[in-house]
C-alpha cells in the first residue's frame, strides 16, 4: 500500500504552489517531489550528518531535492543508527543528527554543551510508522495484539500455530512452523519505540523495558533497517519490526495491530497520523520532543509509530545558517509532501507548523 493514497490533498496543492527556487528567477525547476525551495533558504556550505536509518530514505530524497536547487550546499547523511548519530553529534563529528527517539535525560546536557549559548533541540521531522512484518506462506492479513507480539519477541510463543495467534486469526491456516523473531542488532530508535510500545501496552508480558539496544533473550539480530527487512524477506517463519518504507521496498507482509479501542488496524498514513496527531509536546520552549500515546483509543489509529527527530543546536553551531536553510525545507509543506511515495506519513499540520517555527529561530 502506498501512502500517497491517503495523503491530504491540501498539502499536495501547497507543494504545487510552492515558491520559486532560491537564488534564481527560474520558476520551472522544482525540487524532487514537486516542491521548490523557498527564496533565501540556500546557504553555501557543507553539512555532515548521520543517525537514524529509519529516515535514510527520507533524507536521500530531501538532499537530492535541496542540492538540486542549492548547488553551493553539499549535504552528506549516513544511516548509522540513532545511537551512533547522537554520539557523533555530541563528539562534534556530525553537524546535526537523526534519531528515532528524543535525547535521553543523560544525553541532553552533553548535546547542549555543543551549542554555545543555546541548546540541542529535538525537532520531529519524519513519521516512520513501524510495521510488524512477517514471512509466512498462505497467511495474509495476520492480526496481532500487543500481548501476543510481546510473547513472540519474549520467546514464550514459539510456533506460528500457537493458540494465542490462532485465537486472533479465526479461519487462518497457521502452520506448525517455528517463529524466528528478528530484532535490530545495533542500537536503534526503532527498537526503543517498538519496545516502548510493548512496555506501555503489554506490561505483564513484556518485562524488558525499552531501550535503543535489544534486551530480550533469543531471537536473531540484524543490523540496520535494511538488514532486518532483508533477513525477514529471506527467512520463512520470520517476524520483525521495521519502518513502513523498508517494509514496502522489500514487499513484506504487514500485520494488522490491535489498538486501544479494540480494533485491528491496517497501517496507512491516515491511521499512523491519527496517533501522532494525539501526541503531546513534552519539550519546553522550542524543543518539541513528543509524548506518544501507544494505547490510543482513537478510532482507526495505528498504534506503533515513531517520530524521527533532527537533533540540532538552537544557537552556537558554526554551520547554523546552512542547517537552518536545509531544515527550513524539510519542515515545509513542500518538503513533507516530497515523502508521500516513500512510505512515510506527513507531519500533522499542527506539529509541522511548530517545527517550522522552531527552525526559523536557529541562529
Steps between C-alpha positions, in 0.01 A plus 500: 500500500635838408451784741419750229148352481430653836701817469314820568416676177561840650867421564547391141338823384729700725800327347377576150471865589838514677725802460768533234844349543752692708765704327323478165219659306424172328163368622515186286751303710315353796675270742436128505150426624359812329609750765719803441744634757392825663697808397786573738524143631811410302819553696837396364680244709552133576298307756582161645226310680424146608269292713160338454488247219120527518517845344778417251261474205341832598839667532614370162192654339534830685872534426443427131226765489689762697833463323318505167413863562769600749810401306741660747376286789637147540332267751606152601282273715594152618245260647723381783217456753351740753745423778801555277351820363450654844851406606640654182311823574634504855852428373474781249539280191139554386351844437157361581374153583197290417346302784185291532478605865539836668821554698507309826533687829867408528570591134341846505772686697773341290326611182427846642871547562553502123263795459676816620236726655220266398365149539469182297146487360292191430320589176246238382542475123397157373215271601622146444215260573644173630366195324497155656618300199497125450582228250239229504366334184123489471434737789387848404344767719651365823347663809699549821447666836781654701484214752553241227781703341668531840485125556643432154799729549549389860525142372200356685306445176716281279277360223279674247201278584515595869146537646561868579566579133224269379253665735553835331488357147188289468502292183865561419707194408790549738787253447689307766806708414754635745494876546825683431469834680743746341618812683748780436855407600618862509370774728188634340225748570267261320574242768451763769157591363394142435595386851343813647176402327522152653589628847208746494235267359606148609670559831426156645640322193795728426740536793804639316414870501601718206839599366686554175684171561300176485466347849291186459675161469492286189395594153726602213670837462547695177670835447304806392155516346597361162676207668187414698277524193739286296518228764121478534467489121736201477382306807176303507342527845667832580332796668644840585437872531614749238396839367230494234726635227733200537207258524357633175834508322551132586136410426449346844170394652381724783281403792192691613554622856237521773473851642364628832150518352509125434530534122747310284633784288682490170804725470452808282594866503153581625501248786855590610424870480209461741738377771754778444230766490410401855860519626587764758807723493708423810790726404518861613545814294620419149574138592225281357556154647168315481322265739322236289196315635563144383174389663296752303126435489454721195286312248703380204837589654804279436692497830860406413654818368829677543598856439847561367653815642773721366730591788635848432629800695266790558807724515875471490566272204763625257277373220173636636402678178542190284319279752215749525471521121476124452262438793281789385442296185445164674246656739310677223177370350693440179772306677246282677306435178820375335483191726152389396615211282783382722305325775490787749205691644508880491513694824152611608470869420485607865831324567661610172425867569667479841811340350517765230479773765781343707726461197443866411666600829824307444792742504 
